[in-house]
Amino acid sequence: MKIEQIYTGCLSQGTYYIESNGEAAVIDPLREVASYMEKARSDGATITYVFETHLHADFVSGHLDLARQTGAPIIYGPNAQTGFESYSARAEEEFHLGALTIRVLHTPGHTIESSCYLLLDVARLPIALFSGDTLFIGDVGRPDLAQGATLTTPDLAGMLFDSLRTQIMPLPDSVVIYPAHGAGSACGKSMSKETSDTLGNQKRVNYALRADMSRLEFIQEVTDGLAKPPAYFPENVRMNREGYEQIDSVLKRGAQPLSPQAFDAAANQTGALMLDTRDAQLFATEFVPNAINIGLNGQFAPWVGALIPDVRQPILLIAEPGKEAESLVRLARVGYDQVIGYLDGGINAWINVGLDVDHIPSISADELATRLALNELTLVDVRKPGEFAATHLDGAINLPLDTLNDRMAEIPKEGSVYVHCAGGYRSMMALSILKARGFDNLIDIAGGFAAMQQTARFNITNFVCPATQR
């Protein structure tokens, strides 16, 4: 028997490969499926099932391509409706995988079709639960994504309460919980950085599994403080429900090298968004005018989804030479399939033919302290509201990065604007967006708030533990 968790940090997403006696199953596959095929070949196994815990909102699943290549059925829990051939399993239905058994536990709440898969060993004893977005480590799935005309967020939260207490909490404490997401995912509020745990320990430490918690208390706690879901979530649900283009076709289309002249012409003729995936500080030094920076060295895919509202948006790619393919794959994971080419040779090729470049000035935290001592400055902090509430530079304005497109009018176009986040990754995204929208008075704070905290020269508010902010 083999249980393998494949965890993708930039998506905070866990997918699972299970093998027994030459039969394999994949749960919640990533869009690029070659690794699962290779694992099966290496094990001398056949992939016989593709299980989906629900219709995912935060990434495009690889269920369709994996089913096409293996012939394995795509299995959801009850109530799933798809635009392609799939099997909607009954509650408690079982599937045999070599010497193992996988039992469907219908756990509505995050979505109506949400289900967990309970793995039973050869003696039919429960050993692992693949809990999808129903139960995370330290948290539970948000209940607001499937609300609509007939179901409200409190309705779904109530369903989630019932699912946890009737389907999951009665299981043996020794059962290992394998969730679909970890810390950083927008599918929950306060997930742990751990990616698995025993159910017994979660009963002790997960607020949502408190034995003395009433249904009303659960609904109030689970729905309190939910951030607005990223704009791309409905589009990813649509793609996962209705189907999508094969990833090989998507990657082939995007992998078109364009000379600087051809790249420039394409930008002018198509209205494509120019996306630069280089490191933030490299971008600041020199970049193609009007390009947006979202670096590969962070939570790239979720930020693409948060900052580029339309998944159908044509994109022209600028990357470090050799990073083009990685950029394309990571865009495709969240459904941004319309890359029409990349700048061949990267920014150096652009510079070498004499085309214009832009830059964003950067100063150190010490230099910022010196300037603050002499004048009042416009300081923009693009961290999340919870980060800002915990501690911030006195006098700073909080404009969270994911609200920037809607709140740009709050930033003055006169006088210098100093922008920072925690360390520099998110602030450069904000600066690049503002620059492309005509702001020319922007200054980056190198090292962000972390650098400010290393010196006593700033007036920083006292730290407030996030747990006490509500």
C-alpha positions in Angstrom: 0.0 0.0 0.0 1.2 3.5 -0.8 -0.3 6.8 0.2 1.5 9.8 -1.3 0.7 13.5 -0.7 1.8 15.8 -3.5 1.7 19.3 -2.0 2.0 22.4 -4.2 3.1 25.3 -2.1 2.1 28.2 -4.4 -1.5 26.9 -4.5 -1.4 25.6 -0.9 -3.0 22.5 -2.4 -2.7 18.8 -1.6 -3.4 16.1 -4.1 -3.1 12.3 -3.4 -1.9 9.2 -5.1 -2.9 5.8 -3.5 -1.7 2.5 -4.8 -2.5 -1.1 -3.8 -1.7 -4.4 -5.6 -1.2 -2.7 -9.0 -4.3 -0.4 -8.8 -4.0 3.3 -8.2 -6.3 6.2 -7.5 -5.7 9.9 -7.7 -7.7 12.4 -5.5 -8.0 16.0 -6.5 -5.3 16.0 -9.3 -3.5 19.1 -10.4 -4.1 20.1 -14.0 -0.7 18.8 -15.2 -1.1 15.0 -14.9 2.2 13.6 -16.2 3.5 13.0 -12.7 0.6 10.7 -11.8 1.1 8.7 -15.0 4.8 8.4 -14.2 4.1 7.3 -10.6 1.8 4.6 -11.9 4.3 3.4 -14.5 7.0 3.3 -11.8 4.7 1.2 -9.5 3.6 -1.1 -12.3 0.1 0.1 -11.6 -3.0 1.2 -13.5 -4.9 4.3 -12.5 -8.4 3.0 -12.0 -10.2 5.9 -10.4 -10.0 9.7 -10.4 -11.8 11.0 -7.3 -12.9 14.6 -6.8 -13.8 15.9 -3.3 -15.9 18.7 -4.9 -16.0 21.1 -7.8 -12.9 23.1 -7.0 -13.0 26.9 -7.1 -9.3 27.8 -6.5 -7.6 25.7 -9.2 -8.4 23.8 -12.4 -8.3 20.1 -11.7 -6.6 17.6 -13.9 -9.6 15.2 -13.8 -10.4 15.5 -17.5 -6.9 15.0 -18.9 -6.2 12.2 -16.4 -9.4 10.4 -17.4 -8.7 10.8 -21.1 -5.3 9.3 -20.7 -6.2 6.4 -18.4 -9.8 5.6 -19.1 -10.4 5.9 -15.4 -13.9 7.2 -14.3 -14.2 10.6 -12.7 -16.0 10.1 -9.4 -17.8 12.8 -7.3 -20.0 12.6 -4.3 -23.8 13.0 -4.5 -25.4 15.9 -6.3 -22.5 16.7 -8.6 -23.6 17.8 -12.0 -21.0 18.1 -14.8 -20.9 18.8 -18.5 -18.8 15.7 -19.2 -19.1 12.0 -18.3 -18.7 11.5 -14.6 -20.1 9.3 -11.8 -22.0 10.8 -8.9 -21.5 8.3 -6.1 -24.0 7.5 -3.4 -23.3 8.2 0.2 -21.5 5.3 1.8 -20.8 3.7 -1.6 -17.5 1.8 -1.7 -14.8 1.4 -4.3 -12.2 -1.4 -4.2 -8.6 -0.5 -4.9 -6.4 -3.6 -4.7 -6.6 -4.7 -1.1 -8.0 -1.4 0.0 -11.5 0.1 0.1 -12.5 3.7 -0.4 -15.8 4.7 1.1 -17.7 7.9 0.1 -18.8 10.1 3.0 -21.1 12.8 1.8 -20.2 16.0 3.7 -22.1 19.0 2.3 -21.4 22.5 3.6 -18.4 23.8 1.7 -20.4 22.9 -1.4 -23.5 20.7 -1.9 -21.6 17.9 -3.5 -18.6 18.0 -1.1 -17.5 14.6 0.0 -14.7 13.0 1.9 -13.1 9.6 1.0 -12.4 7.2 3.9 -9.7 4.7 3.2 -10.1 1.3 4.8 -7.3 -1.2 5.1 -7.4 -5.0 4.2 -9.2 -5.6 7.6 -11.7 -2.8 6.7 -10.4 -0.6 9.5 -10.4 3.2 8.8 -6.9 4.5 8.4 -7.1 7.8 6.5 -9.6 10.4 5.5 -9.1 12.5 2.4 -11.2 15.4 3.6 -11.2 17.9 0.7 -12.4 21.3 1.7 -14.6 19.9 4.5 -12.0 19.6 7.2 -8.6 21.3 7.1 -5.8 21.1 9.7 -6.8 23.8 12.2 -9.9 25.0 10.2 -12.8 24.0 8.1 -13.9 25.0 4.6 -15.6 28.3 4.0 -19.4 27.9 3.5 -20.0 31.0 1.4 -18.9 29.8 -2.1 -22.0 27.8 -3.0 -24.6 30.3 -1.7 -27.3 31.3 -4.0 -31.0 31.8 -4.4 -32.0 28.8 -2.4 -29.1 28.4 0.1 -27.5 31.1 2.3 -24.1 31.1 3.9 -25.6 30.2 7.3 -27.6 27.4 5.6 -24.3 25.9 4.3 -22.5 26.5 7.6 -25.3 24.5 9.3 -24.8 21.7 6.8 -21.1 21.7 7.5 -21.7 21.5 11.2 -23.9 18.4 10.7 -21.4 16.8 8.3 -18.5 17.2 10.7 -20.4 15.8 13.6 -22.3 12.9 11.9 -19.7 11.8 9.3 -16.2 12.7 10.6 -16.0 13.2 14.3 -17.4 9.7 15.1 -14.4 8.1 13.2 -11.5 6.6 15.2 -9.1 9.2 16.6 -6.2 7.4 14.9 -7.5 8.2 11.4 -5.1 10.5 9.5 -6.7 13.6 8.0 -5.4 14.5 4.5 -7.0 17.8 3.5 -7.1 19.5 0.1 -5.4 22.7 1.3 -3.1 24.2 3.9 -2.0 27.7 5.1 -2.3 30.4 2.5 -5.4 29.0 0.7 -8.4 31.3 0.3 -10.7 28.3 0.9 -10.5 28.8 4.7 -9.6 31.4 7.3 -6.9 30.1 9.6 -5.4 26.8 8.3 -2.3 25.4 9.8 1.0 25.1 8.0 0.9 21.4 8.7 -0.6 19.3 5.9 -1.8 16.3 7.8 -2.8 15.3 11.3 -4.7 12.7 13.2 -8.4 13.2 13.8 -7.8 12.9 17.5 -5.4 15.8 17.6 -7.7 17.9 15.5 -10.5 17.3 18.0 -8.2 18.8 20.6 -6.9 21.8 18.7 -9.4 22.7 15.8 -11.9 25.3 17.0 -14.6 23.9 14.7 -14.5 20.4 16.3 -15.1 21.5 19.9 -17.4 18.9 21.5 -19.2 21.6 23.5 -19.9 23.8 20.5 -23.5 24.4 19.6 -24.8 24.6 16.0 -25.4 28.3 16.4 -22.0 29.0 17.8 -20.4 27.0 14.9 -22.3 29.0 12.3 -21.3 32.3 13.9 -17.6 31.4 14.2 -17.3 29.8 10.8 -19.0 32.7 9.0 -17.2 35.5 11.0 -14.4 37.3 9.3 -14.7 35.7 5.9 -12.7 37.6 3.3 -14.3 38.2 -0.1 -13.4 35.2 -2.3 -11.0 35.9 -5.2 -12.8 36.9 -8.4 -11.5 34.0 -10.4 -13.2 31.3 -8.2 -16.5 31.2 -10.2 -14.6 30.8 -13.5 -12.6 27.9 -12.1 -15.8 26.2 -10.9 -17.2 26.7 -14.3 -14.2 25.1 -16.0 -14.2 22.2 -13.6 -17.9 21.6 -14.1 -18.2 22.2 -17.9 -14.8 21.1 -19.1 -11.7 22.8 -20.5 -9.1 22.7 -23.2 -6.4 20.0 -22.9 -3.3 21.3 -21.2 -1.0 20.2 -23.9 -2.8 22.5 -26.4 -2.7 25.4 -23.9 1.0 25.0 -23.2 1.8 24.7 -27.0 0.0 27.9 -27.8 1.7 29.8 -25.0 5.2 28.5 -25.8 5.6 30.8 -28.9 8.8 32.8 -28.7 8.4 36.3 -29.9 11.1 38.7 -30.9 11.1 42.1 -29.1 9.6 43.7 -32.2 6.9 41.0 -32.5 6.2 41.1 -28.8 5.7 44.9 -29.0 3.5 44.6 -32.0 1.4 41.9 -30.4 0.9 44.0 -27.2 -0.3 47.0 -29.3 -2.5 45.0 -31.7 -4.2 42.5 -29.3 -4.6 44.4 -26.1 -2.9 41.5 -24.3 -1.8 42.0 -20.7 2.0 41.9 -20.3 2.8 39.7 -17.3 6.3 39.7 -15.9 7.0 36.7 -13.6 10.5 37.7 -12.5 11.7 38.4 -9.0 10.3 41.6 -7.6 13.6 43.4 -7.3 14.8 42.4 -10.8 11.5 43.7 -12.1 11.9 47.1 -10.3 15.3 47.7 -11.9 14.1 47.5 -15.5 10.8 46.3 -17.1 8.7 46.6 -20.3 6.5 49.7 -19.8 3.0 48.8 -18.6 4.0 45.2 -17.7 2.5 43.8 -14.4 4.7 41.9 -12.0 3.6 38.8 -10.3 6.7 36.8 -9.4 7.0 33.0 -9.6 8.8 33.0 -6.2 5.6 33.4 -4.1 2.0 32.4 -4.2 1.9 33.1 -7.9 -1.2 31.4 -9.1 -3.6 32.7 -6.4 -2.3 36.3 -7.0 -2.8 36.0 -10.7 -6.4 34.9 -10.0 -6.9 37.8 -7.6 -5.4 40.5 -9.8 -6.4 39.5 -13.3 -10.2 39.3 -13.1 -10.8 37.6 -16.5 -9.4 34.2 -17.1 -10.0 34.7 -20.8 -7.7 37.7 -20.8 -5.0 37.3 -23.5 -1.5 37.4 -21.9 2.0 38.1 -23.2 4.6 36.6 -20.9 7.9 38.0 -19.8 10.0 35.6 -17.7 13.5 34.8 -16.7 15.0 32.8 -19.7 14.3 29.1 -18.9 11.3 29.9 -16.7 8.7 30.3 -19.5 7.4 26.7 -19.3 7.0 26.9 -15.5 5.1 30.2 -15.9 2.7 28.7 -18.4 2.0 25.6 -16.3 1.3 27.7 -13.2 -1.0 30.0 -15.1 -2.9 27.0 -16.5 -3.4 25.6 -13.0 -5.8 28.5 -12.3 -7.4 28.6 -15.8 -5.4 31.4 -17.5 -5.1 29.6 -20.8 -4.8 32.5 -23.2 -1.1 33.1 -23.2 -0.3 34.0 -26.8 3.5 34.0 -26.6 6.6 35.1 -24.6 9.4 37.6 -25.0 12.2 35.6 -26.5 15.4 36.3 -24.6 13.6 38.1 -21.8 14.2 41.7 -20.8 17.8 41.7 -22.0 16.6 41.1 -25.6 14.2 44.0 -25.2 17.0 46.3 -24.0 19.4 45.1 -26.6 17.3 46.3 -29.5 16.9 49.7 -27.9 13.2 49.6 -26.8 12.2 51.7 -23.9 12.3 50.3 -20.3 10.7 51.6 -17.1 11.8 51.2 -13.5 10.5 51.7 -9.9 12.8 53.5 -7.5 13.5 51.7 -4.2 14.8 53.0 -0.9 15.9 51.3 2.3 13.9 51.3 5.5 16.6 53.6 7.0 16.2 56.1 4.2 12.4 56.0 4.8 13.0 56.8 8.5 15.2 59.7 7.6 12.6 61.1 5.2 9.8 60.6 7.7 11.7 62.6 10.3 11.7 65.6 7.9 8.2 65.4 6.3 4.8 63.8 6.4 4.7 61.1 3.7 2.0 59.1 2.0 2.5 55.5 3.2 0.5 52.7 1.6 0.6 49.3 3.3 -0.8 46.6 0.9 -0.8 43.7 3.4 -4.1 42.0 4.4 -6.4 43.7 6.9 -5.5 41.2 9.6 -1.7 41.8 9.2 -2.3 45.5 9.3 -4.5 45.3 12.4 -1.9 43.2 14.2 0.8 45.9 13.8 1.7 48.6 11.3 3.6 51.8 10.8 1.7 54.6 12.4 0.1 56.9 9.8 0.1 54.2 7.0 -3.0 53.7 4.9 -4.1 50.1 4.5 -5.0 49.2 0.9 -4.9 45.4 0.7 -3.4 44.3 -2.6 -6.5 42.3 -3.6 -8.7 45.5 -3.3 -6.3 47.7 -5.2 -8.2 47.7 -8.5 -11.3 49.0 -6.7 -9.6 51.5 -4.4 -7.0 53.1 -6.7 -8.8 56.5 -6.4 -7.7 56.7 -2.8 -4.1 57.0 -3.8 -3.0 60.6 -4.5 -1.3 61.3 -7.8 0.5 64.3 -6.4 3.5 63.9 -4.1 5.5 60.7 -3.6 3.7 57.6 -2.6 5.7 55.0 -0.5 4.4 51.5 -0.8 5.3 48.4 1.2 4.0 44.9 2.2 5.6 42.4 4.6 8.8 41.7 2.6 8.5 43.2 -1.0 6.7 40.5 -3.0 3.2 42.0 -2.9 4.2 45.6 -2.9 5.9 45.2 -6.3 2.7 43.8 -7.7 0.9 46.8 -6.4 3.5 49.2 -7.7 3.5 47.6 -11.2 -0.3 47.9 -11.4 -0.3 51.5 -10.3 2.6 52.3 -12.7 0.6 50.8 -15.6 -2.4 53.0 -14.6 -0.4 56.2 -14.9 1.0 56.7 -11.4 4.6 58.1 -11.7 5.2 59.1 -8.1 5.8 55.6 -6.6 8.6 54.5 -4.3 9.2 50.9 -3.1 10.4 50.2 0.5 13.0 47.5 0.1 12.4 44.7 2.6 9.0 45.9 3.5 7.6 46.0 7.0 10.0 43.3 8.1 12.9 45.7 7.4 11.1 48.5 9.3 10.8 46.3 12.4 14.6 45.8 12.5 15.2 49.4 13.4 13.9 51.5 16.4 13.5 54.6 14.2 9.9 53.9 13.3 6.7 54.5 15.3 5.1 51.1 15.0 1.8 50.2 16.7 1.8 47.6 19.5 1.3 44.1 18.3 -2.3 42.7 18.7 -2.6 39.0 18.5 -4.9 38.1 15.5 -6.9 35.8 17.7 -8.1 38.8 19.8 -9.1 41.1 16.9 -12.6 39.8 16.5 
